[in-house]
Amino acid sequence: MQSFVSLRNYKKEVPALTGGDMKKNIYSILRGKFLISDDSFKNWRMIILISFLAIVMIASSHSADKKVHEIAKLGNEVKELRSAFVDGRSKLMRLKMESSIINKVAEKGIQISEIPPTKIKVKSQQQQ
């Protein structure tokens, strides 16, 4: 038969830290005793892991900042190119207007014909 142990009556005894013990612990951390003690290998592994993760995080942050700056620069370039396109299109529309063409041609001494153009039909030899 199995007997079950009640956990209600089980109390774990934890020693209370006094002012002197806490002071010793703080001094041991500041002096770096946790790095040179017998079980310091697991501490070193954790420190190296945390350092590696910090370096990866910093590199990722720099990469993201670089991309944000590049996106902002490209956005400004798009705005400039769009305004240049609109400006060029409006100049083209003004140049294509019949009145501006008439003025340019009149400066060279060419006048508009009063007789409308006629179509010239060329028949190939097969049709004859």
Secondary structure, DSSP 8 states (H G I E B T S, - for coil): ------SSS---------HHHHHHHHHHHHHTHHHHSTTHHHHHHHHHHHHHHHHHHHHHHHHHHHHHHHHHHHHHHHHHHHHHHHHHHHHHHHHHSHHHHHHHHHHTT----SS---------TTT-
